[in-house]
Amino acid sequence: MLLPRLFRLIARLPLSWAHLLGGWAGWLVWWFSARHRERLRTHLAMAVGTPSPALLRASIAEHGRQMLELPFVWIRPQEEVLARIVRVEGRELIDAAREDGASILFLTAHLGCFEMCAQYCSTHGPITVLSRPPRQAAIQPIMELGRARGNVRVAPADVSGVRRLVKALRSGEMVGMLPDQAPQQGEGIWAPFFGRMAWTMTLAARLSEVKGVRVLMVWTERLAHGKGFVVHVSAPVEEIGGSLEARCRTINREVERIILACPQQYLFAYNRYKRPAGVEAPEEA
């Protein structure tokens, strides 16, 4: 299979080379995909207003770097991957939660090297992450092996997977997920995201209601020139409480907050605003 072989070849490259080639790949996709250009431009402008030329150029390149660093993260030995983390900001929040015996719900976004988040969090104990199959089925075995290492456990995006997440939290363990994923019919509600209604998963909001859970935001910043990564951990600025709809809206605002900390590294070309079949169009907020 060509794609798995290509992944293994890229994984052999130094991280700096992968990021260099990734920057070029980002521009190739930009020039050859009109849909990619339109989504990136539109979604970036919704988040920050009219972006500066420098921010737009950086965003184009970072999309490619995110793609080409995946083989490094998934295929290289876990200890080698974790060694590329040069700094952790907010580690004391994880330590405090663990000392208090609280379970932790980590929320992240398609921001920076988001695949590194669970790998780092697993150094604090067992963590279960929700995982959907990739669009390219050929890389699924690589993805599954790359994610489920050490203390990382992978739960499928179905009813059995949700049960695993709830069980992990009730056992005082950790759970990680990306609440900015576009869910399927029956799995979401409409909630504002950067000023536009987005079909938003309810699972993160429901898990935040589990007794004894502590919600933390986490994201991994990609440093320039392959110099490594910085993990950022923070407590939500707003209390995540109230009704299911209120929780979903708050979580979306918290996701917006971490994205705006480094907008050039968010995957704005991701189809965040798609409407699943069978879901009625929203009334705009």
Backbone as CSV, one residue per row, in Angstrom:
resi,resn,N_x,N_y,N_z,CA_x,CA_y,CA_z,C_x,C_y,C_z
1,MET,0.853,-1.197,0.000,0.000,0.000,0.000,0.886,1.243,0.000
2,LEU,0.580,2.156,-0.929,1.441,3.315,-1.114,1.404,4.261,0.075
3,LEU,0.207,4.559,0.585,0.095,5.549,1.656,0.810,5.117,2.934
4,PRO,0.621,3.894,3.432,1.389,3.478,4.614,2.892,3.531,4.399
5,ARG,3.351,3.158,3.202,4.786,3.231,2.919,5.272,4.674,2.954
6,LEU,4.459,5.581,2.413,4.830,6.995,2.444,4.895,7.505,3.876
7,PHE,3.948,7.089,4.709,3.955,7.485,6.116,5.233,7.013,6.805
8,ARG,5.612,5.767,6.560,6.814,5.232,7.206,8.067,5.945,6.705
9,LEU,8.068,6.332,5.444,9.207,7.073,4.898,9.318,8.446,5.545
10,ILE,8.205,9.148,5.652,8.213,10.484,6.268,8.606,10.394,7.742
11,ALA,8.186,9.314,8.416,8.507,9.152,9.841,10.000,9.062,10.088
12,ARG,10.770,8.672,9.084,12.215,8.580,9.242,12.904,9.937,9.183
13,LEU,12.197,10.935,8.670,12.794,12.260,8.524,12.917,12.949,9.881
14,PRO,13.922,13.807,10.047,13.943,14.658,11.242,12.688,15.529,11.269
15,LEU,12.241,15.867,12.462,11.020,16.660,12.589,11.140,17.980,11.831
16,SER,12.322,18.581,11.832,12.508,19.847,11.121,12.268,19.688,9.625
17,TRP,12.703,18.557,9.060,12.478,18.299,7.641,10.990,18.069,7.363
18,ALA,10.352,17.316,8.245,8.918,17.068,8.066,8.133,18.374,8.086
19,HIS,8.503,19.289,8.972,7.814,20.573,9.037,8.156,21.444,7.832
20,LEU,9.392,21.358,7.346,9.764,22.114,6.150,8.947,21.636,4.947
21,LEU,8.922,20.324,4.745,8.149,19.765,3.639,6.656,20.010,3.848
22,GLY,6.226,19.967,5.100,4.821,20.215,5.393,4.392,21.618,5.014
23,GLY,5.269,22.595,5.240,4.953,23.961,4.836,4.729,24.054,3.337
24,TRP,5.583,23.392,2.566,5.412,23.372,1.108,4.121,22.644,0.733
25,ALA,3.839,21.525,1.439,2.615,20.770,1.146,1.372,21.617,1.407
26,GLY,1.425,22.443,2.456,0.309,23.327,2.745,0.018,24.267,1.594
27,TRP,1.081,24.788,0.968,0.898,25.689,-0.170,0.403,24.944,-1.398
28,LEU,0.860,23.710,-1.591,0.377,22.927,-2.735,-1.128,22.687,-2.629
29,VAL,-1.588,22.309,-1.434,-3.025,22.089,-1.250,-3.785,23.385,-1.458
30,TRP,-3.231,24.479,-0.967,-3.854,25.797,-1.123,-4.079,26.131,-2.592
31,TRP,-3.072,25.904,-3.402,-3.171,26.284,-4.814,-4.007,25.314,-5.631
32,PHE,-4.062,24.054,-5.235,-4.749,23.071,-6.060,-6.174,22.752,-5.597
33,SER,-6.595,23.267,-4.440,-7.942,22.972,-3.946,-8.695,24.270,-3.664
34,ALA,-9.623,24.590,-4.538,-10.424,25.806,-4.357,-11.289,25.707,-3.102
35,ARG,-11.818,24.515,-2.811,-12.648,24.347,-1.624,-11.840,24.576,-0.353
36,HIS,-10.606,24.056,-0.334,-9.707,24.277,0.802,-9.458,25.771,0.997
37,ARG,-9.159,26.478,-0.078,-8.903,27.923,0.012,-10.106,28.659,0.579
38,GLU,-11.292,28.319,0.058,-12.495,29.024,0.479,-12.781,28.797,1.966
39,ARG,-12.684,27.550,2.411,-12.945,27.274,3.829,-11.938,27.967,4.719
40,LEU,-10.665,27.860,4.366,-9.632,28.450,5.210,-9.833,29.953,5.324
41,ARG,-10.003,30.616,4.185,-10.193,32.069,4.187,-11.432,32.463,4.995
42,THR,-12.547,31.803,4.725,-13.813,32.171,5.354,-13.781,31.928,6.856
43,HIS,-13.341,30.756,7.270,-13.359,30.414,8.691,-12.336,31.234,9.480
44,LEU,-11.180,31.492,8.890,-10.183,32.331,9.565,-10.718,33.741,9.768
45,ALA,-11.391,34.281,8.745,-11.948,35.627,8.863,-13.053,35.687,9.907
46,MET,-13.833,34.629,10.038,-14.875,34.597,11.060,-14.275,34.671,12.455
47,ALA,-13.085,34.097,12.624,-12.468,34.043,13.951,-11.729,35.322,14.313
48,VAL,-11.023,35.903,13.354,-10.125,37.024,13.685,-10.447,38.302,12.929
49,GLY,-11.504,38.310,12.119,-11.732,39.444,11.234,-10.871,39.277,9.997
50,THR,-10.632,40.350,9.300,-9.789,40.265,8.111,-8.365,39.922,8.539
51,PRO,-7.872,38.721,8.166,-6.524,38.337,8.634,-5.442,39.109,7.914
52,SER,-4.348,39.352,8.596,-3.197,39.989,7.951,-2.605,39.016,6.940
53,PRO,-1.916,39.508,5.922,-1.262,38.596,4.972,-0.313,37.617,5.663
54,ALA,0.377,38.090,6.708,1.313,37.210,7.424,0.577,36.073,8.113
55,LEU,-0.577,36.374,8.730,-1.349,35.334,9.417,-1.897,34.329,8.411
56,LEU,-2.379,34.807,7.277,-2.902,33.898,6.258,-1.799,32.990,5.731
57,ARG,-0.641,33.545,5.450,0.466,32.720,4.956,0.866,31.673,5.988
58,ALA,0.924,32.092,7.252,1.300,31.144,8.310,0.275,30.026,8.422
59,SER,-1.004,30.366,8.325,-2.052,29.366,8.432,-1.974,28.355,7.292
60,ILE,-1.700,28.820,6.099,-1.567,27.927,4.943,-0.461,26.905,5.192
61,ALA,0.691,27.380,5.638,1.832,26.481,5.866,1.589,25.545,7.041
62,GLU,0.960,26.036,8.116,0.750,25.205,9.297,-0.216,24.060,9.020
63,HIS,-1.165,24.252,8.101,-2.042,23.144,7.723,-1.209,21.967,7.200
64,GLY,-0.215,22.268,6.369,0.631,21.207,5.831,1.549,20.600,6.874
65,ARG,2.045,21.410,7.786,2.933,20.886,8.830,2.187,19.923,9.747
66,GLN,0.934,20.246,10.037,0.147,19.335,10.872,0.013,17.973,10.194
67,MET,-0.153,17.976,8.898,-0.344,16.727,8.167,0.938,15.895,8.141
68,LEU,2.072,16.539,7.900,3.314,15.775,7.732,4.006,15.434,9.044
69,GLU,3.544,15.979,10.169,4.123,15.573,11.446,3.436,14.335,12.008
70,LEU,2.290,13.966,11.438,1.570,12.792,11.934,2.410,11.520,11.888
71,PRO,3.138,11.246,10.788,3.952,10.028,10.794,4.974,10.005,11.919
72,PHE,5.572,11.163,12.230,6.533,11.240,13.331,5.864,10.866,14.645
73,VAL,4.694,11.432,14.900,4.005,11.218,16.169,3.484,9.793,16.291
74,TRP,2.982,9.227,15.194,2.368,7.907,15.257,3.359,6.746,15.182
75,ILE,4.466,6.946,14.459,5.347,5.818,14.157,6.616,5.802,15.000
76,ARG,7.177,6.963,15.314,8.378,6.981,16.153,8.045,6.431,17.542
77,PRO,9.026,5.865,18.258,8.777,5.374,19.621,8.192,6.466,20.512
78,GLN,7.291,6.076,21.395,6.605,7.064,22.225,7.577,7.910,23.039
79,GLU,8.614,7.287,23.582,9.559,8.060,24.392,10.284,9.110,23.557
80,GLU,10.538,8.808,22.290,11.179,9.772,21.404,10.230,10.923,21.080
81,VAL,8.966,10.592,20.873,7.960,11.623,20.599,7.811,12.547,21.802
82,LEU,7.681,11.967,22.995,7.509,12.776,24.202,8.735,13.626,24.504
83,ALA,9.907,13.159,24.073,11.137,13.915,24.297,11.160,15.228,23.531
84,ARG,10.301,15.363,22.514,10.261,16.603,21.736,9.427,17.687,22.404
85,ILE,8.808,17.371,23.543,8.102,18.396,24.315,9.130,19.166,25.131
86,VAL,9.285,20.439,24.822,10.329,21.240,25.472,9.814,21.983,26.700
87,ARG,8.491,22.118,26.816,7.950,22.856,27.962,6.475,22.514,28.137
88,VAL,6.036,22.508,29.393,4.624,22.288,29.704,4.165,23.444,30.576
89,GLU,3.155,24.149,30.124,2.601,25.268,30.885,1.259,24.835,31.474
90,GLY,1.145,24.901,32.789,-0.094,24.513,33.460,-0.092,23.100,33.992
91,ARG,1.077,22.483,34.051,1.143,21.110,34.574,0.601,21.026,35.994
92,GLU,0.745,22.084,36.752,0.298,22.053,38.141,-1.206,21.797,38.253
93,LEU,-1.970,22.145,37.208,-3.407,21.891,37.227,-3.697,20.394,37.158
94,ILE,-2.910,19.680,36.373,-3.062,18.220,36.297,-2.639,17.591,37.613
95,ASP,-1.496,18.042,38.136,-1.000,17.492,39.395,-2.007,17.691,40.522
96,ALA,-2.620,18.882,40.555,-3.582,19.173,41.616,-4.808,18.274,41.507
97,ALA,-5.283,18.069,40.296,-6.452,17.204,40.098,-6.143,15.774,40.502
98,ARG,-4.957,15.300,40.139,-4.589,13.926,40.489,-4.441,13.770,42.002
99,GLU,-3.856,14.783,42.629,-3.695,14.727,44.087,-5.039,14.740,44.798
100,ASP,-6.020,15.450,44.207,-7.355,15.518,44.808,-8.191,14.278,44.510
101,GLY,-7.661,13.383,43.688,-8.400,12.184,43.333,-9.506,12.425,42.322
102,ALA,-9.444,13.559,41.629,-10.477,13.889,40.640,-10.183,13.216,39.307
103,SER,-11.229,12.832,38.613,-11.048,12.428,37.222,-10.914,13.706,36.381
104,ILE,-10.314,13.582,35.208,-10.060,14.759,34.369,-10.629,14.537,32.983
105,LEU,-11.390,15.517,32.506,-11.862,15.545,31.126,-11.041,16.592,30.388
106,PHE,-10.135,16.134,29.529,-9.311,17.042,28.740,-10.033,17.374,27.436
107,LEU,-10.194,18.653,27.166,-10.797,19.111,25.921,-9.755,19.845,25.101
108,THR,-9.640,19.496,23.846,-8.695,20.165,22.965,-9.409,20.501,21.663
109,ALA,-8.669,20.875,20.651,-9.241,21.249,19.359,-8.273,20.822,18.262
110,HIS,-8.689,21.005,17.024,-7.801,20.713,15.896,-6.777,21.852,15.794
111,LEU,-5.988,21.962,16.830,-5.076,23.086,17.011,-3.675,22.574,17.288
112,GLY,-2.688,23.093,16.549,-1.316,22.664,16.751,-1.186,21.167,16.509
113,CYS,-0.297,20.531,17.249,-0.114,19.077,17.131,-1.036,18.406,18.148
114,PHE,-2.336,18.369,17.821,-3.302,17.859,18.800,-3.109,16.378,19.101
115,GLU,-2.425,15.643,18.215,-2.158,14.237,18.489,-1.195,14.055,19.673
116,MET,-0.434,15.101,20.005,0.515,15.010,21.117,-0.169,15.118,22.474
117,CYS,-1.383,15.673,22.501,-2.022,15.959,23.786,-2.214,14.696,24.623
118,ALA,-2.832,13.683,24.022,-3.079,12.449,24.781,-1.783,11.758,25.143
119,GLN,-0.790,11.817,24.238,0.490,11.185,24.538,1.124,11.821,25.771
120,TYR,1.068,13.156,25.869,1.622,13.806,27.049,0.783,13.501,28.290
121,CYS,-0.547,13.644,28.176,-1.405,13.437,29.347,-1.250,12.029,29.909
122,SER,-0.907,11.070,29.045,-0.744,9.690,29.500,0.434,9.521,30.446
123,THR,1.326,10.510,30.488,2.433,10.425,31.440,1.951,10.649,32.878
124,HIS,0.692,11.086,33.028,0.116,11.314,34.359,-0.799,10.175,34.784
125,GLY,-0.993,9.187,33.918,-1.859,8.067,34.258,-2.660,7.624,33.057
126,PRO,-3.513,6.616,33.222,-4.313,6.116,32.096,-5.261,7.179,31.553
127,ILE,-5.343,7.271,30.241,-6.261,8.200,29.586,-6.953,7.463,28.444
128,THR,-8.260,7.651,28.347,-9.050,7.061,27.270,-9.471,8.171,26.320
129,VAL,-9.238,7.969,25.025,-9.562,8.998,24.034,-10.562,8.449,23.030
130,LEU,-11.440,9.313,22.593,-12.419,8.949,21.571,-11.759,9.068,20.209
131,SER,-11.959,8.075,19.361,-11.277,8.062,18.068,-12.232,7.637,16.966
132,ARG,-12.259,8.417,15.889,-13.039,8.076,14.703,-12.107,7.529,13.627
133,PRO,-12.565,6.619,12.786,-11.717,6.100,11.704,-11.310,7.219,10.748
134,PRO,-10.098,7.187,10.218,-9.670,8.209,9.269,-10.373,8.045,7.929
135,ARG,-10.374,9.103,7.141,-10.993,9.019,5.820,-10.252,8.011,4.940
136,GLN,-8.920,7.981,5.075,-8.120,7.029,4.313,-7.975,5.752,5.137
137,ALA,-8.735,4.727,4.778,-8.745,3.492,5.561,-7.375,2.840,5.628
138,ALA,-6.513,3.109,4.632,-5.199,2.465,4.584,-4.318,2.848,5.766
139,ILE,-4.544,4.037,6.344,-3.684,4.476,7.449,-4.301,4.160,8.816
140,GLN,-5.483,3.534,8.839,-6.115,3.246,10.129,-5.245,2.391,11.039
141,PRO,-4.608,1.308,10.536,-3.745,0.522,11.436,-2.611,1.344,12.026
142,ILE,-2.008,2.229,11.229,-0.924,3.083,11.725,-1.452,4.025,12.786
143,MET,-2.613,4.635,12.518,-3.199,5.566,13.470,-3.524,4.881,14.792
144,GLU,-4.123,3.688,14.719,-4.511,2.988,15.942,-3.304,2.601,16.780
145,LEU,-2.246,2.108,16.117,-1.034,1.749,16.847,-0.348,2.985,17.414
146,GLY,-0.393,4.083,16.664,0.262,5.306,17.107,-0.422,5.967,18.280
147,ARG,-1.731,5.803,18.368,-2.480,6.419,19.458,-2.502,5.548,20.709
148,ALA,-2.738,4.267,20.534,-2.904,3.360,21.678,-1.557,2.838,22.143
149,ARG,-0.813,3.700,22.824,0.508,3.317,23.344,0.616,3.709,24.800
150,GLY,1.398,2.950,25.542,1.592,3.288,26.953,0.269,3.301,27.693
151,ASN,-0.050,4.435,28.322,-1.283,4.564,29.099,-2.467,5.058,28.284
152,VAL,-2.308,5.165,26.965,-3.391,5.677,26.128,-4.280,4.523,25.675
153,ARG,-5.562,4.650,25.944,-6.549,3.672,25.501,-7.492,4.355,24.515
154,VAL,-7.840,3.665,23.458,-8.670,4.237,22.402,-10.065,3.640,22.465
155,ALA,-11.081,4.532,22.450,-12.473,4.104,22.451,-13.109,4.493,21.128
156,PRO,-13.865,3.579,20.508,-14.515,3.910,19.237,-15.626,4.930,19.432
157,ALA,-15.923,5.654,18.358,-16.964,6.679,18.419,-18.341,6.044,18.229
158,ASP,-18.730,5.208,19.201,-20.050,4.589,19.182,-20.514,4.413,20.634
159,VAL,-21.631,3.740,20.807,-22.201,3.598,22.153,-21.230,2.892,23.092
160,SER,-20.546,1.856,22.603,-19.606,1.140,23.462,-18.454,2.052,23.874
161,GLY,-18.020,2.913,22.953,-16.942,3.840,23.274,-17.356,4.855,24.321
162,VAL,-18.592,5.350,24.214,-19.092,6.301,25.207,-19.139,5.648,26.583
163,ARG,-19.542,4.395,26.631,-19.577,3.688,27.919,-18.171,3.613,28.523
164,ARG,-17.177,3.378,27.677,-15.796,3.314,28.170,-15.358,4.657,28.753
165,LEU,-15.752,5.738,28.090,-15.378,7.064,28.582,-16.003,7.331,29.949
166,VAL,-17.282,7.020,30.075,-17.971,7.242,31.351,-17.349,6.382,32.447
167,LYS,-17.060,5.130,32.119,-16.451,4.228,33.100,-15.095,4.751,33.558
168,ALA,-14.294,5.267,32.604,-12.977,5.795,32.956,-13.102,6.972,33.915
169,LEU,-14.032,7.879,33.641,-14.204,9.042,34.517,-14.712,8.629,35.887
170,ARG,-15.632,7.685,35.931,-16.152,7.236,37.226,-15.116,6.474,38.027
171,SER,-14.070,5.999,37.332,-12.975,5.290,38.015,-11.850,6.244,38.409
172,GLY,-12.061,7.542,38.221,-11.047,8.516,38.601,-9.924,8.667,37.598
173,GLU,-10.148,8.200,36.369,-9.106,8.285,35.349,-9.306,9.530,34.478
174,MET,-8.603,9.577,33.347,-8.649,10.727,32.462,-9.272,10.352,31.125
175,VAL,-9.917,11.327,30.510,-10.534,11.163,29.193,-10.157,12.368,28.347
176,GLY,-9.915,12.126,27.062,-9.588,13.231,26.164,-10.444,13.191,24.914
177,MET,-10.825,14.375,24.416,-11.614,14.447,23.182,-11.508,15.830,22.551
178,LEU,-11.935,15.884,21.283,-11.957,17.128,20.524,-13.412,17.543,20.335
179,PRO,-13.917,18.464,21.139,-15.327,18.847,21.013,-15.625,19.692,19.787
180,ASP,-14.608,20.074,19.006,-14.872,20.824,17.774,-15.058,19.896,16.576
181,GLN,-15.132,18.571,16.806,-15.479,17.656,15.729,-16.953,17.809,15.381
182,ALA,-17.269,17.729,14.092,-18.667,17.807,13.667,-19.319,16.444,13.882
183,PRO,-20.302,16.344,14.770,-20.912,15.047,15.080,-21.948,14.634,14.032
184,GLN,-22.465,13.420,14.203,-23.483,12.896,13.310,-24.880,13.296,13.806
185,GLN,-25.882,12.957,13.002,-27.264,13.192,13.405,-27.540,12.479,14.726
186,GLY,-28.210,13.162,15.631,-28.553,12.585,16.919,-27.469,12.728,17.966
187,GLU,-26.304,13.293,17.574,-25.182,13.414,18.501,-24.856,14.865,18.843
188,GLY,-25.670,15.804,18.373,-25.308,17.196,18.579,-26.506,18.115,18.708
189,ILE,-26.196,19.377,18.965,-27.179,20.460,18.947,-26.522,21.652,18.266
190,TRP,-27.325,22.608,17.849,-26.776,23.814,17.236,-26.316,24.788,18.312
191,ALA,-25.087,25.287,18.184,-24.530,26.240,19.145,-23.574,27.171,18.400
192,PRO,-23.439,28.405,18.856,-22.559,29.352,18.147,-21.096,28.942,18.254
193,PHE,-20.381,29.132,17.145,-18.945,28.915,17.115,-18.362,29.978,16.198
194,PHE,-17.628,30.915,16.789,-17.112,32.074,16.066,-18.222,32.795,15.293
195,GLY,-19.364,32.982,15.966,-20.422,33.814,15.410,-21.351,33.132,14.439
196,ARG,-21.163,31.856,14.185,-22.027,31.124,13.261,-22.477,29.837,13.938
197,MET,-23.720,29.460,13.714,-24.234,28.244,14.339,-23.530,27.022,13.759
198,ALA,-23.054,26.153,14.653,-22.347,24.940,14.254,-22.991,23.752,14.958
199,TRP,-23.148,22.659,14.241,-23.674,21.422,14.822,-22.613,20.895,15.777
200,THR,-22.904,20.956,17.075,-21.920,20.770,18.132,-22.191,19.506,18.928
201,MET,-21.155,18.706,19.139,-21.329,17.466,19.891,-21.804,17.748,21.316
202,THR,-22.685,16.878,21.804,-23.170,17.004,23.180,-22.393,16.115,24.142
203,LEU,-21.572,15.210,23.607,-20.892,14.245,24.471,-19.978,14.924,25.477
204,ALA,-19.201,15.901,25.034,-18.294,16.583,25.962,-19.074,17.230,27.095
205,ALA,-20.200,17.866,26.751,-21.028,18.509,27.777,-21.590,17.478,28.748
206,ARG,-22.025,16.332,28.235,-22.578,15.292,29.104,-21.503,14.710,30.027
207,LEU,-20.316,14.503,29.493,-19.239,13.967,30.323,-18.822,14.958,31.398
208,SER,-18.963,16.251,31.123,-18.596,17.250,32.137,-19.521,17.191,33.346
209,GLU,-20.660,16.481,33.212,-21.611,16.352,34.307,-21.316,15.165,35.211
210,VAL,-20.384,14.298,34.813,-20.050,13.131,35.633,-19.520,13.610,36.993
211,LYS,-20.004,13.010,38.043,-19.626,13.435,39.393,-18.121,13.324,39.609
212,GLY,-17.538,14.393,40.128,-16.119,14.409,40.462,-15.187,14.732,39.320
213,VAL,-15.727,15.022,38.129,-14.863,15.297,36.986,-14.365,16.740,37.037
214,ARG,-13.133,16.931,36.600,-12.549,18.267,36.476,-12.203,18.485,35.005
215,VAL,-12.712,19.554,34.423,-12.473,19.844,33.011,-11.235,20.727,32.871
216,LEU,-10.333,20.312,31.986,-9.146,21.109,31.672,-9.018,21.239,30.158
217,MET,-8.607,22.399,29.707,-8.321,22.619,28.289,-6.846,22.326,28.050
218,VAL,-6.543,21.706,26.914,-5.151,21.382,26.607,-4.931,21.535,25.105
219,TRP,-3.772,22.042,24.736,-3.395,22.062,23.321,-1.871,22.085,23.230
220,THR,-1.354,21.639,22.096,0.094,21.518,21.914,0.553,22.439,20.789
221,GLU,1.381,23.383,21.147,1.902,24.353,20.182,3.099,23.772,19.432
222,ARG,3.104,23.960,18.144,4.195,23.511,17.276,5.228,24.642,17.161
223,LEU,6.459,24.398,17.591,7.497,25.405,17.508,8.102,25.445,16.105
224,ALA,8.648,26.605,15.752,9.206,26.786,14.410,10.458,25.939,14.213
225,HIS,10.712,25.588,12.958,11.940,24.898,12.541,12.135,23.539,13.205
226,GLY,11.026,22.880,13.556,11.132,21.551,14.139,11.774,21.520,15.508
227,LYS,11.700,22.626,16.257,12.360,22.691,17.562,11.571,22.004,18.671
228,GLY,10.424,21.454,18.339,9.674,20.706,19.339,8.300,21.292,19.593
229,PHE,7.774,21.011,20.784,6.396,21.367,21.097,6.296,21.924,22.517
230,VAL,5.286,22.763,22.719,4.944,23.266,24.051,3.513,22.860,24.345
231,VAL,3.300,22.188,25.460,1.961,21.782,25.869,1.380,22.863,26.772
232,HIS,0.163,23.299,26.450,-0.528,24.329,27.234,-1.747,23.712,27.915
233,VAL,-1.799,23.801,29.220,-2.939,23.300,29.997,-3.538,24.481,30.755
234,SER,-4.860,24.596,30.725,-5.508,25.701,31.434,-6.874,25.268,31.925
235,ALA,-7.340,25.928,32.965,-8.701,25.709,33.445,-9.650,26.541,32.605
236,PRO,-10.888,26.092,32.428,-11.854,26.918,31.699,-12.010,28.276,32.359
237,VAL,-12.120,29.314,31.540,-12.335,30.661,32.072,-13.751,30.781,32.631
238,GLU,-14.709,30.163,31.948,-16.098,30.168,32.401,-16.428,28.829,33.067
239,GLU,-17.310,28.865,34.014,-17.776,27.624,34.629,-18.638,26.862,33.635
240,ILE,-18.363,25.578,33.471,-19.154,24.744,32.565,-20.269,24.120,33.384
241,GLY,-21.435,24.703,33.286,-22.557,24.241,34.088,-23.874,24.604,33.443
242,GLY,-24.973,24.293,34.125,-26.293,24.610,33.612,-26.832,23.503,32.732
243,SER,-27.716,23.882,31.821,-28.357,22.932,30.928,-27.357,22.386,29.919
244,LEU,-27.793,21.354,29.195,-26.938,20.773,28.162,-26.576,21.820,27.120
245,GLU,-27.545,22.610,26.701,-27.268,23.647,25.710,-26.283,24.676,26.247
246,ALA,-26.462,25.072,27.511,-25.558,26.050,28.111,-24.140,25.506,28.185
247,ARG,-24.001,24.241,28.531,-22.677,23.623,28.597,-22.025,23.578,27.214
248,CYS,-22.793,23.210,26.203,-22.242,23.163,24.845,-21.778,24.541,24.396
249,ARG,-22.552,25.542,24.683,-22.179,26.909,24.298,-20.907,27.350,25.035
250,THR,-20.821,27.023,26.318,-19.632,27.396,27.079,-18.399,26.681,26.551
251,ILE,-18.543,25.382,26.268,-17.410,24.624,25.738,-16.956,25.210,24.408
252,ASN,-17.888,25.594,23.550,-17.496,26.224,22.286,-16.710,27.505,22.521
253,ARG,-17.125,28.293,23.504,-16.390,29.529,23.796,-14.996,29.226,24.338
254,GLU,-14.883,28.179,25.139,-13.565,27.797,25.649,-12.661,27.302,24.520
255,VAL,-13.226,26.571,23.572,-12.452,26.134,22.412,-12.010,27.343,21.589
256,GLU,-12.906,28.304,21.416,-12.540,29.538,20.709,-11.357,30.220,21.397
257,ARG,-11.394,30.219,22.722,-10.338,30.906,23.474,-8.964,30.301,23.205
258,ILE,-8.842,28.976,23.227,-7.523,28.393,22.991,-7.119,28.552,21.527
259,ILE,-8.091,28.537,20.612,-7.756,28.742,19.204,-7.173,30.132,18.991
260,LEU,-7.772,31.130,19.614,-7.305,32.510,19.419,-5.946,32.760,20.054
261,ALA,-5.491,31.834,20.905,-4.134,31.943,21.450,-3.091,31.689,20.374
262,CYS,-3.481,30.961,19.315,-2.537,30.631,18.233,-3.335,30.306,16.965
263,PRO,-4.047,31.278,16.404,-4.979,30.989,15.306,-4.321,30.413,14.063
264,GLN,-3.045,30.717,13.843,-2.388,30.208,12.637,-2.231,28.692,12.657
265,GLN,-2.324,28.066,13.846,-2.148,26.623,13.931,-3.469,25.858,14.055
266,TYR,-4.589,26.538,13.838,-5.873,25.838,13.853,-6.251,25.418,12.438
267,LEU,-6.876,24.256,12.304,-7.271,23.751,10.989,-8.583,24.401,10.555
268,PHE,-8.486,25.664,10.139,-9.681,26.378,9.706,-10.271,25.800,8.424
269,ALA,-9.504,25.018,7.687,-10.045,24.377,6.487,-10.922,23.178,6.831
270,TYR,-10.949,22.777,8.103,-11.824,21.684,8.540,-13.277,22.115,8.364
271,ASN,-14.112,21.204,7.887,-15.510,21.535,7.604,-16.336,21.521,8.886
272,ARG,-16.077,22.510,9.731,-16.715,22.564,11.047,-18.213,22.846,10.949
273,TYR,-18.670,23.488,9.898,-20.052,23.953,9.829,-20.942,23.089,8.940
274,LYS,-20.506,21.872,8.667,-21.340,21.005,7.832,-22.601,20.594,8.587
275,ARG,-23.672,20.361,7.821,-24.949,19.938,8.401,-25.188,18.485,8.033
276,PRO,-25.225,17.600,9.028,-25.435,16.173,8.728,-26.789,15.943,8.052
277,ALA,-26.852,14.903,7.258,-28.118,14.546,6.619,-29.187,14.285,7.674
278,GLY,-30.354,14.831,7.452,-31.461,14.639,8.379,-31.558,15.674,9.477
279,VAL,-30.581,16.577,9.577,-30.578,17.616,10.605,-31.120,18.903,9.993
280,GLU,-32.118,19.501,10.635,-32.693,20.736,10.127,-31.714,21.883,10.279
281,ALA,-31.779,22.813,9.344,-30.902,23.984,9.396,-31.200,24.792,10.659
282,PRO,-30.183,25.433,11.214,-30.383,26.158,12.476,-30.987,27.538,12.262
283,GLU,-31.514,28.053,13.340,-31.875,29.471,13.373,-30.644,30.198,13.875
284,GLU,-30.133,31.117,13.085,-28.893,31.805,13.455,-29.094,32.601,14.732
285,ALA,-28.021,32.566,15.590,-28.086,33.265,16.885,-28.051,34.762,16.686
